[in-house]
Amino acid sequence: MKYGFVIDNRKCIGCHACTTACKSEHDVPIGVFRTWVKQVEKGDFPHTRRVFSVMRCNHCTDAPCVEICPVEALYFRPDGIVDFDKNRCIGCKSCMQACPYDALYIDPETHTAAKCNYCAHRVDIGLEPACVNVCPEHAIISGDMDNSSSEISQLLGREQVTVRKAEKGTNPNLFYINGDYASLNPTSTEKPNITMWGEQTRGVGHFAKNTEKLAFEGNDLVTAAMENNGSATTVKELKSTEGGFKSVDVLMGKNRRVYDAPNKGLLWGWEVSTYVWTKAIAAGAFLIPFLAVFLNKVDSVSNETWLWGIGISMVFLILTTVFLIKDLDQPMRFFYVLLRPQWKSWLVRGGYSLTLFGGLLSLLGVSILFDLGIPVLPLLWTTAALAVLTAIYTAFLFAQAKGRDFWQSPTLVLHMLVHSIMAGAAAFGLVEMLTGSTLIGNEFLSNCLLVGIAFNLLTITAELVTTHPTADAKTVVNMITTGRYSKLFWTGVILVGNVLPFALLIAGMDGLLPLAGVLVLLGIYFTEKIWVEAPQNVQLS
């Protein structure tokens, strides 16, 4: 048994009855949607037509939202429905990043994620989903696709159907008859901030907090909302018009989106960028003295040096945990990650890595302080392994976020490991300046920074220059190099974070290491901010 949907676009009249029925059935708050109708207009008057596309969860056979959910709030039912348990959700928004179809949202009342669940409570008593019952044209067909006598199975057998983003490999179970590429492909039309019948641009709850005046970078001409008066202003040639709406056919080859759900903006904001940054410092502060011993680059690493490394790691590990919890919409449920784990999720694996890393740091610190006689070498190697895992696990978490193509880069692991080494060396350089003591030595720290900067520039180049397989990833690269993030990238990341500290270190003058360290730390933060935010500015529906 496998339930699915067919949307027959030959019949859909865009009446929004399905949207209303869904809201009524599930008490969905204003501003968020489990089901909505996207409307796209094509052509120039009088040769125009309007395309309606019902948008909702695709109940994928290989749903990435289920794999990334750290607490099994999302799960597969035996009948193929992807259901949701709001009582387990911690509001991490990972599922929203993983879904290529923008089907999930944060409920502003429960502060948990939510989505279409196929009206499972109705299905269980033999009824059809509410949207199917209310559709006046029978344009939404539901049922068991494995039952050859069902209407949906027969339709799939005789009609040519399309799905959204088949290349994602999710095997969606929502099919469109006469699906129009201009409507089903989110980048074919620009998502307007002001629509013909709706002026809500910021969403509600979490989305009102994190939505910016987004201007997607797919074209030179983009629109941005002026929130106070509801009018539309434009960048470059487009002019604002009375009433706030103007044909923008020039933007997208005479296709324009005239009605859609409000923009969700940035799901992961500054908290995530900061937690990736503090995590790099926490891991690097231990790895630097470990590398000094492992590479035999210093005569010895004193207990004082180890204690400083452990202390810095612990402080920034705590800060990492604070920012990670702060980003949750249900922060009081943070311990569900450890107590109700879904082991495929890298958020769970990362949570345990942070916990074990902190535990071993504490054990090592106590052993050094009180000379407990615990074998040091095995403990150092185990702690170092967990430090590396702490540094890089976010790369695997981002890779599970299949809705964001740019995060699928294989170099993201190296990107985060190099950042941790650079951050650790910079942190020790600042500590040596503040304490006036030589803990590891300027030469070793300078060399770590020089090598780290070189590898960092190579990694950034590889991430931006190598051929990207999707239009979404290319759009993000354009945002970074020539678009909305270009000033911060070229000035903050390249110049301040890499070129200037490299030049200072090459100069070899006494006292320049701490300054180079500060610049490196700034550059790492700017990089993480861009890498976290930019991919989220690409529309998914």
C-alpha positions in Angstrom: 0.0 0.0 0.0 1.3 3.4 -0.9 -0.8 6.5 -0.9 -0.2 9.4 -3.3 -1.8 12.4 -5.0 -2.5 13.3 -8.6 -3.2 17.0 -9.4 -5.1 17.2 -12.7 -4.2 20.7 -14.1 -6.7 20.1 -16.9 -9.5 20.7 -14.3 -8.0 23.0 -11.7 -9.7 26.4 -11.7 -7.6 28.0 -9.0 -10.5 28.5 -6.6 -8.3 27.9 -3.5 -11.0 25.6 -1.9 -8.3 23.1 -1.1 -6.3 25.7 0.7 -9.3 26.7 2.8 -10.4 23.2 3.5 -6.9 22.3 4.7 -6.7 25.3 7.0 -10.1 24.5 8.4 -9.5 20.8 8.9 -6.1 21.3 10.7 -6.7 24.7 12.2 -3.7 26.1 10.3 -2.8 29.6 11.5 -3.0 32.6 9.1 0.3 33.2 7.3 1.4 29.6 6.9 0.1 26.8 4.7 0.0 23.0 4.4 -1.6 23.3 1.0 -1.6 26.4 -1.2 -2.2 27.3 -4.9 0.6 28.9 -6.8 -0.5 31.0 -9.8 1.7 31.9 -12.8 0.8 34.0 -15.8 2.3 33.4 -19.2 2.6 35.5 -22.3 1.6 39.0 -23.3 -1.9 40.3 -23.6 -4.0 39.2 -25.4 -2.1 35.9 -25.8 -2.0 35.0 -22.1 -3.0 32.2 -19.8 -2.9 31.4 -16.1 -1.4 28.2 -14.7 -2.5 26.9 -11.3 -0.3 24.5 -9.3 -1.4 23.0 -6.0 1.6 22.9 -3.7 2.1 20.7 -0.6 4.1 17.8 0.8 5.0 15.3 -1.8 5.1 12.3 0.7 8.3 11.2 -0.9 9.4 7.5 -0.9 12.9 8.6 0.1 12.0 11.7 2.1 15.1 13.7 3.2 13.1 15.4 5.9 12.7 12.0 7.7 16.4 11.2 7.4 17.5 14.6 8.8 15.0 14.9 11.7 17.0 14.3 14.9 14.1 13.2 17.1 11.9 11.1 14.8 9.2 13.7 14.7 8.8 12.9 11.0 8.3 9.3 10.2 6.9 6.9 7.5 3.6 5.2 8.1 3.2 1.7 6.6 0.9 3.1 4.0 3.6 5.5 2.7 2.3 8.7 4.3 5.0 10.9 5.8 3.4 11.9 9.1 4.5 14.2 11.8 4.5 14.2 15.6 4.5 17.7 17.0 5.1 16.5 20.5 8.6 15.4 19.6 9.6 18.3 17.4 12.4 20.6 18.8 12.0 23.3 16.1 15.5 22.9 14.6 14.2 23.6 11.1 16.5 20.9 9.6 13.5 19.3 7.9 12.7 22.6 6.2 16.2 22.8 4.8 16.1 19.2 3.7 12.8 19.4 1.8 13.3 20.4 -1.8 9.6 21.4 -2.1 9.3 24.0 0.7 6.5 22.0 2.1 7.2 22.5 5.9 6.7 25.5 8.1 7.0 26.5 11.7 3.6 26.7 13.3 3.5 30.2 15.1 1.3 28.7 17.9 3.0 25.4 18.7 6.5 26.6 17.6 7.0 23.2 16.0 7.3 22.2 12.3 4.1 21.1 10.5 3.1 20.0 7.0 0.4 18.2 5.0 0.0 14.7 6.6 -2.5 13.5 4.0 -5.2 13.9 6.5 -4.1 10.7 8.1 -6.8 10.9 10.7 -9.4 10.8 8.0 -7.7 8.1 6.0 -7.7 5.9 9.1 -11.5 5.9 9.2 -12.0 5.4 5.5 -12.4 9.1 4.4 -10.5 11.0 1.8 -8.3 14.0 2.6 -10.3 17.2 3.1 -8.8 18.9 0.0 -10.0 16.0 -2.2 -13.6 16.2 -0.8 -13.9 19.9 -1.3 -12.4 20.3 -4.8 -15.4 21.2 -7.0 -13.7 19.9 -10.2 -12.2 16.7 -8.9 -8.8 18.0 -9.8 -7.2 16.4 -6.7 -7.2 12.6 -6.8 -5.9 10.6 -3.8 -5.7 6.9 -3.1 -3.6 3.7 -3.0 -1.2 3.7 -6.0 -0.4 0.0 -5.4 -4.1 -0.9 -5.9 -4.6 -1.4 -9.6 -8.3 -0.9 -9.4 -8.0 2.6 -7.7 -8.6 5.7 -9.7 -5.2 7.1 -9.0 -3.5 4.0 -10.1 -5.4 4.0 -13.4 -4.7 7.6 -14.0 -1.0 7.1 -13.4 -1.1 4.1 -15.8 -2.7 6.0 -18.7 -1.7 9.7 -18.3 1.6 11.3 -18.8 2.5 12.9 -15.5 5.3 15.0 -14.1 6.8 15.5 -10.6 8.6 18.4 -9.1 12.4 18.2 -8.9 12.8 14.6 -10.0 16.6 15.1 -10.0 16.6 15.2 -6.2 16.1 11.5 -6.1 13.3 11.8 -3.4 10.8 9.8 -5.5 7.8 12.1 -4.8 4.3 10.7 -4.7 2.6 13.8 -5.8 2.0 13.8 -9.6 0.8 16.5 -12.0 -1.2 15.9 -15.2 -0.4 18.7 -17.6 2.1 20.1 -15.1 3.6 23.3 -16.5 7.4 23.8 -16.2 6.9 27.6 -15.6 4.9 26.8 -12.5 6.5 23.6 -11.2 10.1 24.9 -11.5 10.6 27.5 -8.7 13.4 29.4 -10.6 11.3 29.9 -13.7 9.5 32.8 -12.1 10.6 35.3 -9.5 8.9 35.0 -6.2 7.2 38.4 -5.8 7.0 40.2 -2.5 3.7 41.8 -3.4 1.1 39.7 -5.1 -2.2 40.6 -6.8 -4.4 39.6 -3.9 -2.1 39.5 -1.0 0.4 41.9 0.6 1.8 39.6 3.4 5.5 39.4 2.8 7.0 38.5 6.2 5.0 35.5 7.3 4.2 35.0 10.9 6.0 33.8 14.1 9.5 32.5 13.3 9.2 33.8 9.7 8.4 37.3 10.8 11.5 37.3 12.9 13.9 36.0 10.3 12.5 37.2 7.0 14.5 39.9 5.3 13.7 42.1 2.3 14.8 39.3 0.0 15.8 40.1 -3.5 16.7 36.9 -5.2 19.7 37.1 -7.4 18.7 35.0 -10.4 18.4 38.1 -12.5 19.9 41.6 -12.8 16.4 43.0 -12.2 14.8 42.0 -8.9 12.0 43.4 -6.8 12.1 44.1 -3.1 9.2 44.9 -0.8 8.7 48.2 1.0 6.9 46.8 4.0 5.4 49.9 5.5 3.1 50.9 2.6 2.8 47.7 0.6 4.1 49.2 -2.6 6.7 47.5 -4.8 9.9 49.2 -5.4 12.4 48.0 -8.0 16.1 47.7 -8.6 17.6 49.4 -11.7 15.1 49.9 -14.5 11.8 48.8 -13.0 9.7 51.6 -11.6 7.2 51.4 -8.7 3.5 51.8 -9.8 0.4 53.0 -8.0 -1.2 50.0 -6.2 2.1 48.2 -5.9 1.9 45.8 -8.8 3.4 45.9 -12.3 4.0 43.3 -15.0 7.5 42.0 -14.7 7.5 39.9 -17.8 11.0 41.3 -18.6 12.3 39.4 -15.6 11.5 35.9 -16.5 10.8 35.5 -20.2 7.1 36.7 -20.0 6.3 34.3 -17.1 5.3 35.8 -13.8 4.1 34.6 -10.5 1.0 36.5 -9.4 0.0 34.5 -6.3 2.0 32.4 -3.8 2.5 31.7 -0.1 4.5 34.3 1.9 8.3 34.1 1.8 9.9 32.2 4.7 13.2 34.1 4.5 16.2 32.7 6.4 15.4 29.6 8.4 18.9 29.4 9.9 20.0 32.9 10.9 22.9 34.4 12.8 22.7 31.8 15.6 23.8 29.1 13.2 26.6 31.1 11.6 27.9 31.9 15.1 27.6 28.4 16.4 29.6 27.1 13.4 32.2 29.8 14.2 32.4 29.0 18.0 32.6 25.3 17.2 35.6 25.9 15.0 37.4 27.7 17.8 36.4 25.0 20.3 37.8 22.2 18.2 40.9 24.1 17.0 42.0 25.2 20.5 42.6 21.5 21.3 43.9 20.5 17.9 46.7 23.1 17.9 48.6 21.7 20.9 47.9 18.2 19.7 49.4 18.9 16.3 52.4 20.6 18.0 53.1 17.3 19.8 52.1 15.0 16.9 54.3 16.9 14.3 57.2 17.3 16.8 57.3 21.0 16.0 57.9 22.1 19.5 60.2 20.7 22.2 57.3 20.0 24.6 53.8 21.1 25.3 53.5 22.0 29.0 50.6 21.2 31.3 49.9 24.9 31.3 49.5 24.9 27.5 47.2 21.9 27.6 45.1 23.5 30.3 44.8 26.7 28.2 43.7 24.7 25.2 41.2 22.7 27.2 39.9 25.9 28.9 39.4 27.7 25.5 37.7 24.6 24.0 35.3 24.3 27.0 34.3 27.9 26.9 33.6 27.9 23.2 32.0 24.5 23.4 29.5 25.9 25.9 28.9 28.9 23.7 28.3 26.6 20.8 25.7 24.7 22.8 24.0 28.0 23.8 23.8 29.3 20.2 22.6 25.9 19.0 19.8 25.8 21.6 18.9 29.5 21.0 18.2 28.7 17.3 15.6 26.1 18.3 12.0 27.1 18.3 11.4 24.7 21.1 14.6 25.2 23.1 13.2 23.4 26.2 13.2 20.1 24.2 16.9 20.3 23.3 17.7 17.1 25.3 15.4 15.2 23.0 18.4 15.1 20.6 20.2 12.9 23.2 17.3 11.1 24.7 15.2 10.4 21.7 17.8 10.2 18.9 17.2 9.3 15.3 20.7 8.1 14.5 20.7 8.8 10.7 20.5 12.6 11.5 23.9 14.3 11.7 22.3 16.7 14.2 22.1 13.8 16.6 25.6 12.6 15.7 26.9 16.1 16.2 25.1 16.5 19.5 26.8 13.4 20.8 30.1 14.5 19.4 29.9 17.8 21.3 28.9 16.0 24.5 31.6 13.4 24.3 34.2 15.9 23.3 33.3 18.1 26.3 33.4 15.0 28.6 36.8 14.0 27.5 38.1 17.5 27.7 36.9 17.6 31.3 38.5 14.3 32.1 41.8 15.3 30.6 41.7 18.6 32.5 41.0 17.0 35.8 43.7 14.3 35.1 46.3 17.0 34.5 45.3 19.2 37.4 45.2 16.4 40.0 47.7 14.0 38.4 45.3 11.1 38.4 47.7 8.9 36.4 45.3 8.2 33.6 47.2 7.1 30.4 47.5 10.4 28.6 48.3 9.2 25.0 45.1 7.2 24.4 43.1 10.0 25.9 44.8 12.6 23.7 44.2 10.6 20.5 40.5 9.9 21.4 39.9 13.6 22.3 41.6 14.7 19.1 39.4 12.4 17.0 36.3 13.9 18.6 37.7 17.4 18.1 37.9 16.7 14.4 34.4 15.2 14.3 33.1 18.3 16.2 34.8 20.5 13.6 33.4 18.8 10.5 30.0 17.2 11.4 28.1 20.3 10.3 29.3 19.6 6.8 27.5 16.3 6.8 24.4 17.9 8.4 24.4 20.5 5.6 24.8 17.7 3.0 21.6 16.1 4.4 19.8 19.4 3.7 19.0 18.4 0.2 16.9 21.4 -0.5 20.0 23.6 -0.6 22.2 22.5 -3.6 25.2 24.7 -2.7 25.6 22.8 0.6 26.2 19.5 -1.3 29.8 20.4 -2.0 32.3 17.6 -1.2 34.9 20.2 -0.1 32.7 21.5 2.8 34.4 19.0 5.2 37.9 20.4 4.3 36.4 23.9 4.6 35.4 23.3 8.2 38.5 21.4 9.3 40.8 24.1 7.9 38.7 26.8 9.7 39.2 24.9 13.0 43.0 24.8 12.6 43.1 28.5 11.7 40.8 29.4 14.6 42.8 27.4 17.1 46.1 29.0 16.1 44.5 32.5 16.1 43.1 31.8 19.6 46.5 30.7 21.0 48.1 33.8 19.4 45.8 36.1 21.3 46.2 34.2 24.6 50.0 34.4 24.3 49.7 38.2 23.7 47.4 38.6 26.7 49.3 36.4 29.1 52.8 37.4 27.9 53.8 33.8 28.0 55.0 31.4 25.3 52.6 28.5 25.3 53.4 27.1 21.9 55.5 29.7 20.1 55.0 32.3 17.4 56.8 30.3 14.8 54.5 27.2 15.0 51.3 29.3 15.3 52.4 31.5 12.3 53.1 28.5 10.2 49.7 27.0 11.1 48.0 30.2 10.1 50.0 30.5 6.8 49.3 26.9 5.8 45.7 27.3 6.9 45.1 30.4 4.9 46.6 28.9 1.8 44.4 25.8 2.1 41.4 28.0 2.9 41.8 30.0 -0.3 42.2 26.8 -2.3 39.1 25.4 -0.7 37.0 28.6 -1.3 38.3 28.6 -4.9 37.3 25.0 -5.4 33.8 25.6 -3.9 33.1 28.6 -6.2 35.0 27.9 -9.4 34.3 24.2 -10.0 31.4 23.4 -12.3 28.1 23.3 -10.3 25.6 20.8 -11.6 22.4 22.8 -10.8 21.1 26.2 -11.5 20.4 26.8 -7.8 24.0 26.2 -6.9 25.2 28.5 -9.7 22.8 31.2 -8.4 24.4 31.0 -4.9 27.9 31.4 -6.5 26.7 34.5 -8.3 25.2 35.9 -5.0 28.6 35.4 -3.4 30.9 36.6 -6.1 28.9 39.4 -7.8 25.6 39.7 -6.0 24.2 40.7 -2.6 27.1 39.1 -0.7 29.9 40.2 -2.9 31.1 43.2 -0.9 31.2 41.1 2.3 32.9 38.3 0.5 35.6 40.2 -1.3 36.3 42.7 1.5 35.5 40.7 4.6 36.4 37.2 3.6 39.2 37.5 1.0 40.9 40.8 2.0 40.4 41.0 5.8 40.2 37.3 6.6 42.9 36.0 4.3 45.1 38.4 2.3 45.9 40.9 5.1 46.7 38.3 7.8 48.8 36.3 5.3 50.8 39.5 4.4 51.2 40.4 8.1 52.6 36.9 8.9 54.9 36.9 5.9 56.3 40.2 7.1 57.4 38.4 10.2 57.5 41.4 12.5 57.1 40.9 16.2 53.7 41.5 17.6 51.8 41.0 14.3 50.6 37.5 15.1 47.7 38.6 17.4 46.5 41.1 14.8 46.6 38.5 12.1 44.7 36.2 14.5 41.9 38.7 15.0 41.6 39.2 11.2 41.5 35.5 10.6 38.7 35.0 13.2 36.8 37.8 11.6 37.3 36.2 8.1 36.1 32.8 9.4 32.9 34.4 10.8 32.2 36.3 7.6 32.7 33.1 5.6 30.3 31.1 7.7 27.7 33.8 7.6 27.8 33.9 3.8 27.9 30.1 3.4 24.9 29.6 5.8 22.8 32.5 4.5 23.3 32.6 0.8 21.9 29.2 -0.2 18.7 30.0 1.8 18.0 32.9 -0.5 17.2 30.5 -3.4 13.4 29.8 -3.6 12.3 26.2 -3.4 8.6 26.5 -4.5 
